[in-house]
């Protein structure tokens, strides 16, 4: 069964790159159209208009944000105040930062392959740690992100990052066909 449209609001370039490469192909099998919209750089009125239009058309949206040293509940309240009309159940807080999601997709073999540290879990990894890893590797953050996306392992990421797993469960798990109990 294919659903209507899904609009994913993301904060910035790093988030947009990740969602386009990792989640959009998966969600394309569920929704007739998946769009990624950066909200941080847009005017508040534009974002509010997109939310209203999405609701009026009975389409679906998910609003993502980094937790930014707050608790999840506090971050959701802040977003609901900023974007009046934002539905709490459609807010997905990324703990801690999107860089943790990138690193979650690296198993031990792939971490060694690209010459960076392998994490057992990436729930607390932020941009500072990611950027220092890029410097140690003598590359820039963008190149490291692209290198990771090329070898990203979805199943590993589900095990290594709780907010990544929650996002998957919220958006995909209940809609994807299963061939047996071991899938997903």
C-alpha positions as CSV (number, residue, x, y, z in Angstrom):
1,X,0.0,0.0,0.0
2,X,1.4,3.4,-0.9
3,X,0.4,6.4,1.1
4,X,0.1,10.0,0.1
5,X,2.9,12.5,0.6
6,X,5.4,12.8,3.4
7,X,7.3,16.0,4.2
8,X,10.3,15.7,6.4
9,X,11.4,18.9,8.0
10,X,15.2,18.9,8.8
11,X,17.4,21.5,10.4
12,X,20.3,21.9,8.0
13,X,22.5,20.6,5.2
14,X,23.9,17.7,7.1
15,X,20.5,16.5,8.1
16,X,19.1,16.9,4.5
17,X,22.1,15.0,3.0
18,X,21.5,12.1,5.5
19,X,17.8,11.9,5.0
20,X,18.0,12.1,1.2
21,X,20.6,9.3,1.0
22,X,19.4,7.0,3.8
23,X,15.7,7.4,4.5
24,X,14.2,8.8,1.3
25,X,14.8,5.7,-0.8
26,X,13.2,3.6,1.9
27,X,10.2,6.0,2.3
28,X,9.8,6.2,-1.5
29,X,8.4,2.7,-1.3
30,X,5.7,3.8,1.2
31,X,4.7,7.3,0.0
32,X,3.9,8.6,-3.4
33,X,6.1,11.6,-2.8
34,X,8.8,12.3,-0.1
35,X,10.1,15.8,0.3
36,X,12.9,17.1,2.5
37,X,12.5,20.7,3.7
38,X,15.2,22.5,5.7
39,X,13.4,24.6,8.3
40,X,16.3,26.4,10.1
41,X,17.0,28.8,7.3
42,X,13.4,29.5,6.3
43,X,11.1,32.1,7.6
44,X,8.8,30.9,10.3
45,X,5.7,31.9,8.2
46,X,6.8,29.7,5.3
47,X,7.2,26.6,7.6
48,X,3.9,27.3,9.2
49,X,2.3,27.5,5.8
50,X,3.8,24.2,4.8
51,X,2.6,22.5,7.9
52,X,-1.0,23.9,7.4
53,X,-1.0,22.8,3.8
54,X,0.2,19.4,4.6
55,X,-2.5,19.0,7.3
56,X,-5.2,20.4,4.9
57,X,-4.2,17.9,2.2
58,X,-4.3,15.1,4.8
59,X,-0.6,14.3,3.9
60,X,1.9,13.4,6.5
61,X,4.9,15.2,7.9
62,X,7.6,14.7,10.5
63,X,9.5,17.6,12.0
64,X,13.1,16.7,13.1
65,X,15.4,18.7,15.4
66,X,18.6,18.0,17.3
67,X,18.0,17.8,21.1
68,X,20.7,20.5,21.6
69,X,21.5,19.8,25.3
70,X,17.8,19.8,26.4
71,X,15.6,16.9,27.3
72,X,13.4,15.6,24.6
73,X,10.2,16.8,26.2
74,X,11.6,20.3,26.6
75,X,12.8,20.4,23.0
76,X,9.3,19.3,21.7
77,X,7.6,22.0,23.8
78,X,10.0,24.7,22.5
79,X,9.2,23.6,18.9
80,X,5.5,23.6,19.5
81,X,5.7,27.1,20.8
82,X,7.9,28.3,17.9
83,X,5.8,26.6,15.3
84,X,2.2,26.9,16.5
85,X,0.1,24.0,15.2
86,X,3.0,21.6,15.2
87,X,1.6,18.2,16.4
88,X,3.7,16.7,19.2
89,X,3.5,13.2,17.8
90,X,5.0,14.4,14.5
91,X,8.1,15.8,16.2
92,X,11.2,13.6,16.1
93,X,14.1,14.7,18.3
94,X,17.5,13.5,17.2
95,X,19.6,12.6,20.1
96,X,22.2,14.0,20.3
97,X,23.0,15.2,16.8
98,X,22.7,13.9,13.2
99,X,26.4,13.1,13.2
100,X,25.6,10.3,15.7
101,X,23.3,8.9,13.1
102,X,26.0,9.0,10.5
103,X,28.5,7.1,12.8
104,X,25.8,4.6,13.9
105,X,25.8,3.2,10.4
106,X,29.5,2.1,10.6
107,X,30.2,-1.5,11.7
108,X,33.7,-2.3,13.0
109,X,34.9,-3.5,9.6
110,X,33.8,-0.3,7.8
111,X,35.1,1.9,10.6
112,X,38.6,0.4,10.1
113,X,38.2,0.6,6.4
114,X,37.9,4.4,6.5
115,X,40.2,4.8,9.4
116,X,38.0,6.2,12.1
117,X,36.9,5.1,15.6
118,X,34.1,2.6,15.9
119,X,31.4,3.3,18.5
120,X,29.3,0.7,20.4
121,X,26.6,3.3,20.5
122,X,26.3,6.8,19.1
123,X,23.5,8.2,21.3
124,X,25.8,10.8,22.8
125,X,28.1,11.6,19.9
126,X,27.8,15.2,18.7
127,X,29.3,17.4,16.0
128,X,32.4,18.2,18.0
129,X,33.5,14.6,18.2
130,X,32.6,14.0,14.5
131,X,34.6,17.1,13.4
132,X,37.6,16.1,15.4
133,X,37.5,12.7,13.8
134,X,37.5,14.3,10.4
135,X,40.5,16.4,11.4
136,X,42.4,13.4,12.7
137,X,41.7,11.7,9.3
138,X,43.0,14.9,7.6
139,X,39.7,15.4,5.7
140,X,36.8,17.7,6.0
141,X,33.5,16.9,7.6
142,X,31.6,16.8,4.3
143,X,34.0,14.3,2.7
144,X,33.8,12.1,5.8
145,X,30.0,12.2,5.7
146,X,29.9,11.3,2.1
147,X,32.4,8.4,2.7
148,X,30.2,7.1,5.5
149,X,27.0,7.3,3.4
150,X,28.6,5.2,0.7
151,X,29.1,2.3,3.2
152,X,26.3,3.0,5.6
153,X,24.8,-0.1,7.2
154,X,21.2,0.4,8.1
155,X,20.9,-2.6,10.4
156,X,24.0,-1.6,12.4
157,X,22.6,1.9,12.8
158,X,19.3,0.5,14.2
159,X,21.4,-1.2,16.9
160,X,23.7,1.7,17.7
161,X,21.5,4.7,18.0
162,X,18.2,4.8,19.8
163,X,16.8,8.0,18.1
164,X,17.6,6.5,14.7
165,X,15.7,3.4,15.7
166,X,12.8,5.4,17.0
167,X,12.6,7.4,13.8
168,X,12.6,4.2,11.7
169,X,9.9,2.7,13.9
170,X,7.8,5.9,13.7
171,X,8.1,6.2,9.9
172,X,8.7,2.9,8.3
173,X,8.5,-0.3,10.4
174,X,4.8,-0.7,10.3
175,X,4.5,-0.1,6.6
176,X,7.3,-2.1,5.0
177,X,6.5,-5.6,3.8
178,X,8.1,-8.5,5.8
179,X,9.1,-11.7,4.3
180,X,9.8,-13.3,7.7
181,X,10.1,-12.5,11.3
182,X,13.8,-11.9,11.1
183,X,13.3,-8.9,8.8
184,X,13.4,-5.5,10.4
